[in-house]
Amino acid sequence: PQYARSLPPLSKKALIDQLTRGMFDVTGYHEFVGYVVAYTTDPAGACLQVRPGRNMCDLQELLAVNSLVAGTGTPMPMFVPSGEPGDEDWLHQLDLTSDGGFPASKFETVSKHYENMMSKLKQISKTVEQRNAPGAGRDMPCVAMDPLTFERSVSL
């Protein structure tokens, strides 16, 4: 594991690395290896409830875990918007100029970062597409890390 022996010294770089790793783990990596239905449909499986003298979860826990699994398995709008109905650009959700009291200049900065990020994600997607093209050296195409396949969602 990343921090099995010790933590890195506190620094802005260490914070950026940790936040980046956390965001990747709960988005891209989770999408790649996150299929858990086969493990949660069995009450003796991965429901993570400890009950003295029992080797499986109770019915309430089984329903709660599988409600979470079903909810997170629901298709969401794409992270890089496709422009199709229900999958529009989400930049407006970052606009805190009226409700949040931030100046318009702050949203202009956020907009530039958003557009830059979207542009870079589209470039990465083109690279993935090129690497997956016939004759590019891959026996089997892999689109699991193509940013155009990433969904967006919020859990509260």
Secondary structure, DSSP 8 states (H G I E B T S, - for coil): -TTSS----S-HHHHHHHHHHHHHIIIIIHHHH---HHHHSSTTSTT----TT-SS--HHHHHHHHHHHHHHTS---BSS---STT----GGGG--SSSS---HHHHHHHHHHHHHHHHHHHHHHHHHHHHHSTTSS-SS---TT-GGG-B-----
